[in-house]
Amino acid sequence: MALVGRRDGRNFGYGRQLSYAGRQALEDLFAGGHFATVNAHSNRWQAFVRWCRSEDGPGYNDARQIDRQTLQDYAAYLREQIQQGELCIATAQNRLSSVNRTLAALRGDQDVRIVSPSQALGQQRSNVRTRGPDGQDYQDVQRVALSLVEHQHERVAAIIMLARTTGMRLREAILANLPRLHHEAESLGRINIQDGTKGGRSGASAPRWIIANEEVKASLLLARNASPIGSHNLLHRAETYAAFLQRAVLPSREILHKHGIKGFHELRAAYACERYAQLTSRAAPVNDGHGYHIDRDLDQWARQQISLELGHYRIDVVSAYIGGRS
């Protein structure tokens, strides 16, 4: 829907719903092209809209109400998420940048924006991991999963095992089509992660195959047993993703922290470190206390493979999971 008339209507003329208006403004800005970019900005804008409507947010549904104080409050919320281990710095900075871009598209100016996302978050972005991730010991993660089950968090237990054994993101683990993955694991010996992925990357054009070893199959079985009756994923049929996060995932953080796991993203990094060791027969750089200099071609190939398995498709991002090149 192109902007019609003046920008003095609700959401600057882009409709009644804040979430819908942001997407439409982005599509106008990019003239209907750059689908992945529009989708990425839109997804981050949706996170901002969910915050606006939450108990922590201002309750706005009209972009005209958003001012600099609103953005500062959102930055403070993201800082808290980082400190609690629920969000990495890079993700938080990307969310602020996308809010800037979307607001500019809605307003037609840049009068309301966060000038420096990194300064607003009070932390400098680093793309190189310097500390080994939590959850590298597979048996330790199994014990955390058992503790979650004992506290009636079976679905969250399934999430952490999927994240640890396949490298899935939190959203991917929650929305995974479990019957399809189970069929692929049994018939093909590998699974293709396609549900809940970022940036519109899905389907045959963006295959993301993971070897289905015994640990992966066990995680899928745990997830299928935890999946509600009549559902293909970990959500009840009438349950929203946001509601599940609020009611089940967030309350389970205490158990993860008690067992020394800072957040779900750590388990994804633990998977990446394990894959690096499997592919190169050497410890991941972040775990290599001896500073061993691996063959650069082998290191490059391993990082490329891991980037595909994590769904990033950018080799430079892998340093945030396994450490820099030695």
N, C-alpha and C positions, 0 to 999 in steps of 0.2 A: 504494500500500500504506500504509494508516494505521498509526500506531504502535500496537503491541499490547503491553500489560503495562508493566513497569518499564523505565527507561532504563539499566539496568545491563548490558545485553547488548552484544555487538559492535556498534560504530557506534551506540551508544545505542538499540539495538533496531530499527534500520532495515536490517538485513541484513549480509551478509559483505563486500560490496564498497564501498569508500569512495566511489567515483564514483557508484554507484547510490544509496547512502544519502543523499548530499547532495541529489540531485534529488528523492527521495521526501520528505525533510524540508521542502524548499521547497514542494512541492505541498501538503503538509499545512498549512504556514504560511499559504499563500494560498488554502486551501480549494478547490483545483482550478481557481481562476480566474486572471486576470492572466497569461495564457500568455506574452506577450512578456517580462514582468518575470521570471517563473520561468525562462524560457529563457536570458535574458541572465545572470542570476545563476548558473545551472547551467553555462553555457559557461565562465564565469570560474572557477567551482569546478573544472571539469575541468582547466583550466590549472594550478591549484594541485595537483591530484591527480597530474598528469603530472610536476610538479616533485618531489613527494614520492617518486615511484618512480624518478626519474632519479638519475644519479651525484651530482648536486649536493644532492639531497634526503635526508631521513632514512630512506626506505624504508618509511614507514608505510602500512598499509591499514586502519587502525582509528582513527576519530576520537577515541577515548578516549586515544590516545597523544599527540595534538596539544596542546601547551602554549604558553605565551607565547614561549618561546625558539624554538619551531618557527616561529611567525609572524614573529619578528624575523629569523630566518635567511631566510625567504621574502622579506621586505622588502629584505634585503641583496642577494638574488639579483635582484630587480626593479630595484634601484638600478644594479646592474652592467649590466643589459639597457638601461636608459636611457642610461647613459654610452657604451655601444657603439653607440647609435643604432638598436637593434632594437625599442625600445618607447618610446612617448611618455609623458609624465608623466600625462596624463589617463587613459590606458589602465591604467597601473600602479596609480593610485589607485582606479580602478573595480574592479580585481582584488582589492585588499586589502579594499575595502568589501564586495564580494560574499562573500569568505571570512568576514568578520565576520558577515554576515547568515546565511550557511549554517551556520556553527558554532553560532550562537545558536538556529537552528531545530533542529539536531541535539541540542544539549545541553539546551535549555529554559531557558537562562540566558545571561548575557553575561559570565561570569567569565573567559573566554579570548578576548581580542580585541585588535586594534590600536586604541588609543584615538584616535590621530590619524594617518590614512594619509599626509597631507602631511608631517607631521613625521618619520614613520618613513622616508619616502623622501628626506628632507633637501632637498626642493625644493617650492616653491610652484607650484601649478597655474596655468597661464595659458591662457586660451582665445583669445588674440589673437596671431597670428604677427607678429613684428617683423623677421624676416630672410627674404629671398627664398629659396624652396626650391631645393635642389640639383636638377640634371637638367632645367632649363628649356630648355636648348639641345638640341633634338631630335637633331641630328647627334652631339653629345657622347654622348648616351644610346645611339645606334646604335654608337658606337665601344666603349662599355662592353660592349654585347651581343656584339660581335665578339670582344672579349677573353675573355669568358666562354666563347664557343664554342671558341676556341682552347685553353682549359683544360678542355675536355670538360664544360662546364656548360651544355649546350644548353637544358636545361629551365629553368634559372635565367635564361638570356638571354631566353627566351620570357616569363617572369614579368615582368621589368623592362620589356619592351616593351608588354606588356598593361597594366601599371600606368600607364605613361607615356601611352599613347594612349587608354585607356578610363577611367582612374581607379579600376580594380579594387584591392581590398585584396589582400594577399598570399594569404590563404586562398581568396579568390574566383578569383584567377588560377590557382591550383593545381587547384582543383576544377571549373573552368569546363567545361561540356559543349561541347567544341569543334566537333563535327559540327553541333549545333543552332545555335551562334553563326555558323558559316560559312554555313549555309543561310539564316539570317535576314539576314546581311550581303548576300548575293547576291540574295535575292528581295525583301527589304524595304528595304534600304539603311540599316538600323539593327539593333542587337542589344539583347536584354533580359537584363541581368545578374541571375541568379536562384540560382546555385549557390554554396554556401559563405557566404551572406550572414549578417549578424548579426541577433539578436533574433527569429528565426523569420519574418523578412519574406521571403516568396517567393510565387510563383504570381501569378495574375491580380489578386489583391487588392493587390499591391505592385509594379506594373510599374516597371522602371528602364531606360528606353530610352536608348541612346547612338547618336549618328549614326555610321554605318560609313563613314568617309572612307577614302581610300587608305592612310593610315597604320594605321588600325584593321585593314583587310583584310590588310595586310602582316604585322601582328603576329599575327593569327589563323593565317595561313599558316605563320609561323615556329613557332607553338605546335603546330600539327597535325603538322608535320614532326618536332618534338621529342617528341611524344606517343608513349609506348611502344606497340608493336604490340598490338592487341586492347583498347586503353584508349580511353575517350571524353574523358579529361582528361590531366593531366601525371603521374599516378601509374601505376606498374606495377599490374597487376590484383591482385597479392598484397602490395602495398606500402601501409603506413599513412601517413597524413598526417604524424604525429609522426616516423616513421622518415625520411621524405623531408626534413623540416626538419633533422634531425640529420645526415644523411649528405650532403646536397647543398646546401641553402640556407645553413646556418651556415658551412660551409667556404668559401663563395663571398664572404663579407662582405669579406674582405681585398681582393678585386679591386674591389668597389664603393668601398671607402674609398680605395684607391689612385687611383681616378678622381674623387675628390671628392664621392661620393654617400654621405651619412651612413647612409641606410637606405631600405628600400622605400617607407616612408610618404612620404618626400620626393618621390617620383615621382608619387604621388597628389596631393600639393599642387601640383606643377608642372602637372599636368593641370588642376587647378582654376584656377590663375592664367591658363593659356592660354584656358580657356573664358570666364573673366571678360572678357578682352581681346576675344575673338570676339563676345561678347554685347553689350558696351558700347562697343566701339571705343576703349577707354581701358585703360591698364595697370592691373593689379591693384593695390590700395592698397599692398601690401607692396613693390611694384616702382616706385611712383610717387614719384620723388624731388622732383617739383615741387609735391606737395600739392594736386593738382587736385581741386576739389570737384565731383564728378559729381552729376547730378540724383538726388535720393534715391529717387524712384520707380523710376528705371531701375536704380539700385544694388540696391534691394530685390528687384526682379524677377529680376535676374541671380543674386543670392544664393539666391533661392528655387529657381531652375532648377538651380543647381550643387548645392544640398543634395539635390535629388531624384536627380541623376545620381551623386552619391557614396553614396547609400543612407542618408543620415542622417535626412531628413524633418524636420530642425530647422534653421531658418535661422541661429540664433545660432552653431552649430558651424562654419559656413563661415569665420568670422573666424580660426580656427586654421589655415586653409589659405591664405587670400588676404590676411589683415590686416584691421584694423578699418575702420570707416567714417570717411572723412575729413571 
